[in-house]
């Protein structure tokens, strides 16, 4: 009889806890191992979520209610779902009191957003932005965004056209360019403004003439070209370059790579048969002879 009472009490307690968990108002004593993590860890988790999902975390429990406002902000702005619409951005950054980690802007070239985008990036909420992801921005808007986020560490630019502009990135370490157009004389100017650049990833970069590269800091270059056109990459001077990778090309592509000076180059390749020319000049020295070349051919 006594055992039956204990079992009934346990079942009732379990049912009450289950209802409380389902209601979204679990307290700190609930069996929730994630909520027991330190605030700093939970903030990192929230910052890795899409903006809308991160903004919904306060409903999970009282333990989470204050976290979103102080967690590193991952702000994804887009005119298409699932991103945050531009009309909601000002309210989000006014309510968020934590640091900014990432700003993604995919608004398909709406030049009317130029002034707004500049004001967002100059706000206190985005003052310490680390990552910038821009896609489909017209030249004027692209220039405004880049000028307003000069302290970023990582930048990804997709489906954009560069126009002449003085851009300075003193802290940028990683730059990724996907399907962009840039004049041959502007590309060196872009790199000259990247004083701490270590990694450059280029995919389908259209440039009038060849792409010339000089960088005293760069260590890794990944170059992929698949437009079915002739492409030429000339590495004129890269004293710290260690890896030059050409991971994939289409069968119909024709790529010329000239390495004039890269004394610390150790890894080169893999190359496919479509790499029509590979010219190496002063790439190594007696003190750095370990150059690994991998060439792949079509069967």
C-alpha positions in Angstrom: 0.0 0.0 0.0 2.8 2.4 1.0 4.7 1.5 -2.2 1.6 2.3 -4.3 1.4 5.8 -2.7 5.1 6.5 -3.4 4.7 5.4 -7.0 1.6 7.6 -7.4 3.4 10.6 -5.9 6.4 10.1 -8.2 4.2 9.9 -11.2 2.4 13.1 -10.2 5.7 14.9 -9.7 7.0 13.7 -13.1 3.8 14.8 -14.8 4.0 18.3 -13.2 7.6 18.7 -14.3 6.7 17.6 -17.8 3.9 20.1 -18.0 6.3 22.8 -16.7 8.9 21.9 -19.3 6.3 21.9 -22.1 5.0 25.3 -21.0 8.4 26.8 -21.8 8.8 28.1 -18.2 11.3 25.6 -16.8 13.2 26.9 -13.7 16.9 26.3 -13.0 16.1 23.1 -11.1 14.6 21.3 -14.2 16.5 18.5 -15.8 18.0 20.7 -18.5 21.7 20.2 -18.9 22.1 22.9 -21.6 20.7 25.6 -19.3 23.2 24.6 -16.7 26.0 25.8 -18.9 27.7 29.2 -18.1 26.3 32.3 -19.7 29.3 32.7 -21.9 28.8 29.3 -23.5 25.1 29.8 -24.0 25.8 33.1 -25.6 28.2 31.5 -28.0 25.5 28.9 -28.9 22.9 31.7 -29.5 25.4 33.6 -31.7 25.8 30.6 -34.0 22.0 30.4 -34.6 20.2 32.3 -37.4 19.0 35.7 -36.2 15.3 34.7 -35.9 16.1 31.5 -34.0 18.5 33.3 -31.7 15.8 35.9 -31.0 13.3 33.2 -30.0 15.5 31.6 -27.3 14.1 33.8 -24.5 10.9 31.8 -24.6 12.8 28.6 -23.6 12.9 29.4 -19.9 13.6 32.1 -17.4 17.2 31.0 -17.5 17.4 32.1 -21.2 15.4 35.3 -21.0 18.3 37.8 -20.7 20.9 35.9 -22.8 20.0 37.0 -26.3 20.4 40.7 -25.5 23.9 40.1 -24.3 25.1 37.3 -26.6 27.3 38.1 -29.6 25.0 39.3 -32.3 24.7 37.3 -35.5 22.6 39.6 -37.7 21.4 38.2 -41.1 19.6 40.9 -43.1 17.8 39.8 -46.3 14.9 40.8 -48.5 14.0 37.1 -48.7 13.3 34.6 -45.9 14.7 33.3 -43.6 16.7 36.5 -43.1 15.6 39.5 -41.1 13.9 42.2 -43.3 15.7 45.6 -43.4 12.7 47.2 -41.8 13.4 45.3 -38.5 17.1 45.9 -38.3 17.0 49.3 -36.4 14.8 47.8 -33.7 17.0 44.8 -33.2 20.3 46.7 -32.8 18.6 49.2 -30.5 17.5 46.4 -28.2 20.7 44.3 -28.3 23.3 45.3 -25.8 26.0 42.7 -26.4 28.9 42.7 -28.9 28.5 42.0 -32.6 30.0 38.9 -34.2 28.6 38.7 -37.7 26.7 40.9 -40.1 25.2 39.3 -43.2 23.7 41.5 -45.9 21.9 39.9 -48.8 19.5 42.5 -50.2 20.0 42.1 -54.0 21.4 45.6 -54.8 18.8 47.9 -53.2 20.7 51.2 -53.4 18.0 52.9 -51.3 19.4 51.0 -48.3 22.8 52.7 -48.6 22.3 55.3 -45.9 20.6 52.8 -43.6 23.3 50.2 -44.0 26.0 52.8 -43.2 24.1 53.9 -40.0 23.7 50.3 -38.9 27.4 49.5 -39.2 28.4 52.7 -37.4 26.0 52.1 -34.5 27.3 51.0 -31.1 25.7 47.6 -31.5 27.9 46.7 -34.5 31.0 48.7 -33.4 33.2 45.6 -32.9 32.0 43.5 -35.8 34.2 40.5 -36.6 32.6 39.0 -39.7 31.0 40.6 -42.8 29.1 38.7 -45.5 27.8 40.7 -48.4 26.0 39.4 -51.5 24.2 41.0 -54.5 25.1 44.5 -53.5 25.5 47.1 -56.3 28.9 49.0 -56.4 27.7 52.0 -54.4 26.2 50.0 -51.6 29.2 47.6 -51.6 31.6 50.5 -51.2 29.5 52.0 -48.4 29.4 48.7 -46.5 33.1 48.0 -46.8 34.0 51.6 -45.7 31.8 51.3 -42.7 33.2 48.0 -41.5 36.9 48.6 -41.6 37.6 46.7 -38.4 36.4 43.3 -39.5 38.5 40.1 -39.3 36.7 38.0 -41.9 34.9 39.1 -45.1 33.0 37.2 -47.7 31.8 39.0 -50.8 29.5 37.2 -53.3 28.0 38.3 -56.7 29.2 41.8 -56.5 31.0 44.3 -58.8 33.9 46.3 -57.5 34.4 49.9 -58.6 37.4 52.1 -57.9 37.4 53.0 -54.2 40.0 53.4 -51.5 39.3 50.6 -49.0 41.3 50.0 -45.9 41.1 46.8 -43.8 43.9 47.0 -41.2 42.8 43.8 -39.3 41.3 41.6 -42.0 42.8 38.1 -41.9 40.5 36.1 -44.2 39.0 37.3 -47.5 36.7 35.2 -49.7 35.6 36.4 -53.2 32.9 34.4 -55.0 31.6 35.4 -58.5 32.8 39.0 -58.3 34.0 41.4 -61.0 37.0 43.6 -60.4 39.3 45.5 -62.7 42.9 44.4 -62.9 44.2 47.7 -61.6 41.8 47.7 -58.6 42.7 44.2 -57.4 46.2 45.2 -56.2 44.8 48.3 -54.5 42.2 46.1 -52.7 45.0 43.8 -51.4 47.2 46.7 -50.4 44.5 47.9 -48.0 44.5 44.4 -46.2 47.5 44.8 -43.9 47.1 41.6 -41.9 45.6 39.3 -44.6 46.6 35.6 -44.2 44.1 33.7 -46.3 42.6 34.6 -49.7 39.9 32.4 -51.4 38.9 33.3 -54.9 36.2 31.5 -56.9 35.1 32.8 -60.3 36.7 36.2 -60.0 36.3 38.2 -63.3 39.1 40.7 -63.9 40.0 42.6 -67.1 43.4 41.2 -67.8 45.4 39.1 -65.3 45.1 39.0 -61.5 48.3 40.3 -60.0 49.0 39.7 -56.4 51.5 41.2 -53.9 51.1 40.7 -50.2 53.7 40.7 -47.4 51.4 38.8 -45.0 49.4 36.2 -47.0 50.0 32.5 -46.2 47.3 30.7 -48.1 45.8 31.3 -51.6 42.9 29.1 -52.9 42.2 29.9 -56.6 39.3 28.3 -58.5 38.1 29.4 -61.9 35.2 27.8 -63.8 33.9 30.3 -66.2 35.1 28.5 -69.3 37.4 31.4 -70.0 41.1 32.0 -69.9 42.3 33.1 -66.5 45.8 34.2 -65.4 47.0 34.6 -61.8 50.4 36.2 -61.2 51.9 36.1 -57.8 54.5 38.8 -58.0 55.7 38.9 -54.4 54.4 36.8 -51.5 57.3 36.3 -49.0 55.1 34.4 -46.4 53.0 32.3 -48.9 53.1 28.6 -47.8 50.1 27.1 -49.7 48.8 27.7 -53.2 45.8 25.5 -53.9 43.8 25.1 -57.1 41.2 22.6 -55.9 39.0 22.2 -59.0 38.5 23.4 -62.5 36.1 22.6 -65.3 37.4 20.6 -68.3 36.9 23.5 -70.6 38.8 26.0 -68.5 42.3 27.4 -69.3 44.3 28.7 -66.3 47.8 30.2 -66.2 49.5 30.6 -62.9 52.8 32.4 -62.6 54.7 32.4 -59.3 57.5 35.0 -59.5 58.6 35.2 -55.9 57.3 33.1 -53.0 60.4 31.9 -51.1 58.5 30.0 -48.5 56.0 28.1 -50.8 55.7 24.5 -49.6 52.4 23.2 -50.9 51.4 23.7 -54.6 48.4 22.0 -56.1 46.4 19.8 -56.8 46.3 20.8 -60.5 44.2 19.3 -63.2 45.0 19.0 -66.9 43.1 22.2 -67.5 45.9 24.2 -65.9 47.5 25.1 -69.2 50.6 26.8 -67.8 52.4 26.7 -64.5 55.5 28.9 -64.4 57.6 29.0 -61.3 60.4 31.5 -60.9 62.0 32.2 -57.5 59.7 30.1 -55.3 62.2 28.4 -53.0 65.7 28.6 -51.7 68.3 26.3 -50.3 66.9 27.0 -46.8 63.4 26.1 -47.9 63.5 23.2 -50.5 60.4 21.3 -49.3 58.0 22.1 -52.2 55.2 19.6 -52.7 53.5 19.6 -56.1 50.4 17.5 -56.9 49.2 17.3 -60.5 46.0 15.5 -61.4 45.0 14.6 -65.0 41.7 13.7 -66.5 41.2 10.0 -67.5 
